[in-house]
Amino acid sequence: MTSVEPFLSVLRHFGWWDLLDVLVVAVLIYEILKLMRGTRAVQTALGAGVLVLVFYLSRWSHLETLNWLIRNMVGYLVFAMIVLFQADIRRALAHVGRTPFGGFFARTQRTEETIEEIVVAATLLAGQRVGGIIAIERSIGLRNYIEGGIPLDATVTYDLLVTIFRPGAPLHDGAVIIQGERIAAAACFLPLTVNPQVSKDFGTRHRAAIGLTEETDAVTVIVSEETGRISLALDGGIESGLGADTLRQRLRELLTARRRERDSRELTSQTYQ
């Protein structure tokens, strides 16, 4: 019983403020892990964990030289991490300082800007008879296809999209995937549809766009290299011969409305927490 008594003593003095303290720390750890997910900070955290493990092993095994070296390196490593990861730190602080209401309207505005850039790029590509395929992630993640392409993580602009699909460019083949108002990757290969009812007039680019929308809820914009027609693939189907205004309206219906609905759910959830 002697080994259990300290634990019981802590429980007897555990109050509501202690519970709140634990919950706040848990939320902070969760938010930090969310910010780290998908960034270089994950590998850095693993490296730091290994360094801490080596530090305690050196103390336990009395490796004084190794222990002294690690203790003196820590200060320099902190400054090095601040310099190397200043962009990630800035992004994390901006995320912390962003209010739920401000983030809701900012995301809607960014979505509108992204839609406009896509429409302008598709119109320019169609006018030049340059083929292109732009996949836009919605609820179902496209990470498997992103990892198979060339990572970019760039702002969505029409001139960048046109440059990517320029004939002879290194990233011309394959699709561009847009994830969260940013170009996640280019030269991505998508699964071809095996639906026998798809028209024989559609080439590989259109079949890849349809194949992606059969497996995910992504929206795909296709520009035909042969005809210059703009098409939109969704849920295994395809709409062809779209003009700039029609494409803009369809993307707003499919992206803005869905995003507002999702953000409203997130906002309600945060309000009741």
C-alpha positions as CSV (number, residue, x, y, z in Angstrom):
1,M,0.0,0.0,0.0
2,T,2.9,2.4,0.6
3,S,3.5,2.7,-3.1
4,V,-0.1,3.6,-3.8
5,E,-0.5,6.2,-1.0
6,P,1.2,9.1,-2.8
7,F,-1.0,8.5,-5.8
8,L,-4.2,8.5,-3.6
9,S,-3.0,11.6,-1.8
10,V,-2.7,13.4,-5.1
11,L,-6.2,12.3,-6.1
12,R,-7.6,13.6,-2.8
13,H,-6.3,17.1,-3.5
14,F,-7.2,17.0,-7.2
15,G,-9.7,19.8,-7.9
16,W,-11.5,21.5,-10.8
17,W,-8.6,23.9,-11.4
18,D,-6.2,21.0,-11.7
19,L,-8.5,19.4,-14.2
20,L,-8.7,22.6,-16.2
21,D,-4.9,22.8,-16.1
22,V,-4.5,19.3,-17.5
23,L,-7.1,20.1,-20.3
24,V,-5.4,23.3,-21.3
25,V,-2.0,21.5,-21.6
26,A,-3.7,18.7,-23.6
27,V,-5.3,21.1,-26.0
28,L,-1.9,23.0,-26.5
29,I,-0.1,19.7,-27.2
30,Y,-2.9,18.7,-29.7
31,E,-2.7,22.1,-31.5
32,I,1.1,21.9,-31.7
33,L,0.9,18.4,-33.2
34,K,-1.6,19.6,-35.8
35,L,0.7,22.5,-36.8
36,M,3.6,20.1,-37.0
37,R,1.8,17.5,-39.1
38,G,3.1,17.4,-42.7
39,T,6.0,19.8,-42.1
40,R,9.7,19.4,-41.5
41,A,9.1,19.9,-37.8
42,V,8.1,16.3,-37.5
43,Q,11.6,15.1,-38.4
44,T,13.1,17.8,-36.1
45,A,11.0,16.7,-33.2
46,L,12.1,13.1,-33.7
47,G,15.7,14.2,-33.8
48,A,15.2,16.2,-30.7
49,G,13.7,13.2,-29.0
50,V,16.7,11.1,-30.0
51,L,19.0,13.7,-28.6
52,V,17.2,13.8,-25.3
53,L,17.3,10.0,-25.1
54,V,21.1,10.0,-25.8
55,F,21.5,12.8,-23.1
56,Y,19.9,10.7,-20.4
57,L,21.6,7.5,-21.5
58,S,25.0,9.3,-21.2
59,R,24.1,10.4,-17.7
60,W,23.0,6.9,-16.7
61,S,26.1,5.3,-18.2
62,H,28.5,8.0,-16.9
63,L,29.7,9.0,-20.3
64,E,30.8,12.4,-19.1
65,T,32.4,13.7,-22.4
66,L,29.2,12.9,-24.4
67,N,27.0,14.4,-21.7
68,W,29.1,17.6,-21.6
69,L,29.0,17.9,-25.4
70,I,25.2,17.6,-25.6
71,R,24.7,20.1,-22.7
72,N,26.9,22.7,-24.5
73,M,25.2,22.0,-27.9
74,V,21.7,22.7,-26.7
75,G,21.9,26.4,-26.6
76,Y,23.3,26.7,-30.1
77,L,20.7,24.2,-31.4
78,V,17.9,26.4,-30.2
79,F,19.2,29.4,-32.1
80,A,19.8,27.2,-35.2
81,M,16.2,25.9,-35.1
82,I,14.8,29.4,-34.8
83,V,16.8,30.5,-37.9
84,L,16.0,27.3,-40.0
85,F,12.3,27.2,-39.1
86,Q,11.4,30.9,-38.9
87,A,8.8,30.5,-41.7
88,D,7.1,27.6,-39.8
89,I,7.3,29.5,-36.5
90,R,5.7,32.6,-38.2
91,R,3.0,30.4,-39.6
92,A,2.3,28.8,-36.3
93,L,2.1,32.2,-34.5
94,A,-0.3,33.5,-37.2
95,H,-2.5,30.4,-36.7
96,V,-2.6,31.0,-33.0
97,G,-3.5,34.7,-33.4
98,R,-6.2,34.0,-35.9
99,T,-9.7,34.2,-34.4
100,P,-12.4,31.7,-35.6
101,F,-14.5,34.4,-37.1
102,G,-11.6,36.1,-38.9
103,G,-10.4,32.8,-40.2
104,F,-13.9,32.0,-41.5
105,F,-14.1,35.1,-43.7
106,A,-10.5,34.9,-44.7
107,R,-10.8,31.4,-46.0
108,T,-13.9,32.3,-48.0
109,Q,-12.1,35.2,-49.6
110,R,-9.0,33.1,-50.4
111,T,-11.3,30.5,-52.0
112,E,-12.8,33.2,-54.2
113,E,-9.3,34.3,-55.3
114,T,-8.3,30.8,-56.0
115,I,-11.3,30.2,-58.2
116,E,-10.6,33.3,-60.1
117,E,-7.0,32.3,-60.7
118,I,-8.1,28.9,-61.9
119,V,-10.6,30.3,-64.3
120,V,-8.1,32.8,-65.8
121,A,-5.5,30.1,-66.2
122,A,-8.0,27.7,-67.9
123,T,-9.2,30.4,-70.2
124,L,-5.6,31.3,-71.2
125,L,-4.7,27.6,-71.8
126,A,-7.8,27.1,-73.8
127,G,-7.0,30.1,-76.0
128,Q,-3.5,28.8,-76.7
129,R,-4.7,25.2,-77.2
130,V,-2.4,24.0,-74.4
131,G,-3.6,21.0,-72.4
132,G,-3.9,21.0,-68.7
133,I,-5.6,19.3,-65.7
134,I,-6.2,20.9,-62.4
135,A,-7.5,18.8,-59.5
136,I,-8.9,20.6,-56.4
137,E,-9.1,18.7,-53.1
138,R,-12.3,18.9,-51.1
139,S,-13.2,16.6,-48.2
140,I,-11.3,13.5,-49.3
141,G,-7.5,14.0,-49.1
142,L,-5.4,13.6,-52.2
143,R,-2.1,13.0,-50.4
144,N,-1.4,9.7,-52.2
145,Y,-1.4,11.5,-55.5
146,I,0.5,14.5,-54.2
147,E,3.3,12.3,-53.0
148,G,3.7,10.8,-56.5
149,G,4.2,14.3,-58.1
150,I,6.7,17.1,-57.7
151,P,5.9,19.1,-54.4
152,L,5.5,22.9,-54.9
153,D,3.5,24.3,-52.0
154,A,3.0,27.6,-53.9
155,T,0.3,30.2,-54.0
156,V,-2.3,29.6,-56.7
157,T,-1.7,32.2,-59.5
158,Y,-2.8,32.0,-63.1
159,D,0.7,32.7,-64.5
160,L,2.2,29.9,-62.5
161,L,-0.4,27.5,-63.7
162,V,0.1,28.5,-67.3
163,T,3.9,28.2,-66.9
164,I,3.5,24.7,-65.5
165,F,1.5,23.5,-68.5
166,R,3.6,25.2,-71.1
167,P,4.6,22.6,-73.7
168,G,8.2,21.4,-73.1
169,A,8.2,22.5,-69.5
170,P,9.5,19.8,-67.0
171,L,6.1,19.7,-65.2
172,H,3.9,19.7,-68.3
173,D,2.9,16.1,-68.0
174,G,0.5,15.1,-65.3
175,A,-1.9,17.1,-63.1
176,V,-1.7,20.0,-60.8
177,I,-3.3,19.4,-57.4
178,I,-4.6,22.3,-55.3
179,Q,-4.9,21.7,-51.6
180,G,-6.2,24.3,-49.3
181,E,-5.8,27.3,-51.7
182,R,-2.2,26.3,-52.5
183,I,-0.6,24.4,-55.3
184,A,0.5,21.3,-53.4
185,A,2.2,19.5,-56.3
186,A,2.5,19.2,-60.1
187,A,3.2,16.4,-62.5
188,C,0.9,14.2,-60.5
189,F,-0.4,11.0,-62.2
190,L,-4.1,10.2,-61.7
191,P,-5.9,6.9,-62.0
192,L,-7.6,6.3,-65.4
193,T,-11.3,5.5,-65.4
194,V,-12.3,2.0,-66.5
195,N,-15.9,3.0,-67.1
196,P,-16.9,1.6,-70.6
197,Q,-19.6,4.3,-70.9
198,V,-17.0,7.1,-71.1
199,S,-17.0,8.6,-74.6
200,K,-14.2,7.4,-76.9
201,D,-13.6,11.0,-77.9
202,F,-12.0,11.7,-74.5
203,G,-8.2,11.2,-74.3
204,T,-5.9,10.2,-71.4
205,R,-6.2,13.6,-69.7
206,H,-10.0,13.5,-69.5
207,R,-10.0,9.8,-68.5
208,A,-7.6,10.6,-65.7
209,A,-9.7,13.4,-64.4
210,I,-12.8,11.2,-64.4
211,G,-10.9,8.4,-62.7
212,L,-9.9,10.7,-59.9
213,T,-13.4,11.9,-59.3
214,E,-14.7,8.3,-59.3
215,E,-12.4,7.5,-56.3
216,T,-12.6,10.9,-54.5
217,D,-14.9,13.9,-54.2
218,A,-12.3,16.2,-55.9
219,V,-13.3,18.7,-58.6
220,T,-11.1,18.6,-61.7
221,V,-10.8,21.2,-64.4
222,I,-9.5,19.9,-67.8
223,V,-8.4,21.9,-70.9
224,S,-8.2,19.9,-74.1
225,E,-5.1,20.3,-76.1
226,E,-6.8,19.3,-79.4
227,T,-10.0,21.4,-79.2
228,G,-9.2,24.0,-76.5
229,R,-12.5,23.1,-74.7
230,I,-12.7,23.5,-71.0
231,S,-14.4,20.6,-69.1
232,L,-15.2,20.0,-65.4
233,A,-15.2,16.4,-63.9
234,L,-17.1,15.6,-60.8
235,D,-18.4,12.4,-59.2
236,G,-17.3,10.3,-62.2
237,G,-19.1,12.5,-64.7
238,I,-17.9,15.3,-67.0
239,E,-19.3,18.7,-68.2
240,S,-17.7,19.8,-71.4
241,G,-17.6,23.1,-73.4
242,L,-17.7,25.4,-70.4
243,G,-17.1,29.1,-70.8
244,A,-15.3,31.3,-68.2
245,D,-18.5,32.5,-66.6
246,T,-20.0,29.0,-66.4
247,L,-16.8,27.5,-65.0
248,R,-16.5,30.3,-62.4
249,Q,-20.1,29.7,-61.3
250,R,-19.7,26.0,-61.1
251,L,-16.5,26.2,-59.0
252,R,-18.2,28.7,-56.6
253,E,-21.1,26.3,-56.2
254,L,-18.9,23.3,-55.6
255,L,-16.1,24.9,-53.5
256,T,-17.4,28.0,-51.8
257,A,-20.7,26.6,-50.6
258,R,-19.0,23.4,-49.4
259,R,-16.3,25.3,-47.6
260,R,-18.8,27.7,-45.9
261,E,-20.8,24.7,-44.7
262,R,-17.7,23.0,-43.3
263,D,-16.3,26.2,-41.7
264,S,-19.8,26.8,-40.1
265,R,-19.7,23.4,-38.6
266,E,-16.1,24.0,-37.3
267,L,-17.2,27.4,-35.9
268,T,-20.2,25.9,-34.1
269,S,-18.1,23.1,-32.7
270,Q,-15.5,25.6,-31.3
271,T,-18.3,27.7,-29.8
272,Y,-19.8,24.8,-27.8
273,Q,-16.4,23.5,-26.7
